[in-house]
Amino acid sequence: GQNIDQPTEMTATEGAIVQINCTYQTSGFNGLFWYQQHAGEAPTFLSYNVLDGLEEKGRFSSFLSRSKGYSYLLLKELQMKDSASYLCASGGYKLIFGTGTRLQVFP
Amino acid sequence: DSGVTQTPKHLITATGQRVTLRCSPRSGDLSVYWYQQSLDQGLQFLIQYYNGEERAKGNILERFSAQQFPDLHSELNLSSLELGDSALYFCASSPMEGQENTEAFFGQGTRLTVV
């Protein structure tokens, strides 16, 4: 079976740092993806981790621990436009998504 | 623009009817994925095709079916529609059969409203 858990909602202040956690239990694991989705729009790719460790990409970083079935997305220097849902997804044939974390950034 | 095209963008239909949603993948992508997203819900995986063949199936209802054609476009058929089928339906494409090291690119979705 496949199960992906993320917090439902988070809030943060403009300019701050926020960490969104994701735990997963999947068969046929083939990497962990993070997507961003603004309301009513298509998800867009943010990052991909297949090996343990931290991947940094500008203001966004993603971490993976395969032994713990755990990943997080780190967003730095938050901007108002970062208010969106962040979806964790387990790679493989099915690309299974978690329910997403709705992040609200306040001034 | 992701390069994935979905039509129509909006669809309103009555209960009991049948509709067809269409997806054209990015040029060169062989895999097509279909997802359903109900209001304030996550993306539910429905089905995946690779180069015309079904590769993986999620919680797709028997009233729903899909296919991928030789030109690689895909269609999702929804029949005997119920109010609960109202949702955003997304198509995504990727070049690989699985999700090895490549992200999937999503279309803008078809918003289906069943009345």
Boltz contact constraints between the chains, C-beta under 6 A:
constraints:
  - contact:
      token1: [A, 30]
      token2: [B, 98]
      max_distance: 6.0
  - contact:
      token1: [A, 30]
      token2: [B, 99]
      max_distance: 6.0
  - contact:
      token1: [A, 42]
      token2: [B, 106]
      max_distance: 6.0
  - contact:
      token1: [A, 42]
      token2: [B, 108]
      max_distance: 6.0
  - contact:
      token1: [A, 42]
      token2: [B, 109]
      max_distance: 6.0
  - contact:
      token1: [A, 43]
      token2: [B, 106]
      max_distance: 6.0
  - contact:
      token1: [A, 45]
      token2: [B, 103]
      max_distance: 6.0
  - contact:
      token1: [A, 91]
      token2: [B, 99]
      max_distance: 6.0
  - contact:
      token1: [A, 92]
      token2: [B, 98]
      max_distance: 6.0
  - contact:
      token1: [A, 92]
      token2: [B, 99]
      max_distance: 6.0
  - contact:
      token1: [A, 93]
      token2: [B, 55]
      max_distance: 6.0
  - contact:
      token1: [A, 93]
      token2: [B, 56]
      max_distance: 6.0
  - contact:
      token1: [A, 93]
      token2: [B, 98]
      max_distance: 6.0
  - contact:
      token1: [A, 94]
      token2: [B, 45]
      max_distance: 6.0
  - contact:
      token1: [A, 94]
      token2: [B, 56]
      max_distance: 6.0
  - contact:
      token1: [A, 95]
      token2: [B, 99]
      max_distance: 6.0
  - contact:
      token1: [A, 96]
      token2: [B, 45]
      max_distance: 6.0
  - contact:
      token1: [A, 97]
      token2: [B, 42]
      max_distance: 6.0
  - contact:
      token1: [A, 97]
      token2: [B, 43]
      max_distance: 6.0
  - contact:
      token1: [A, 99]
      token2: [B, 42]
      max_distance: 6.0
  - contact:
      token1: [A, 100]
      token2: [B, 42]
      max_distance: 6.0
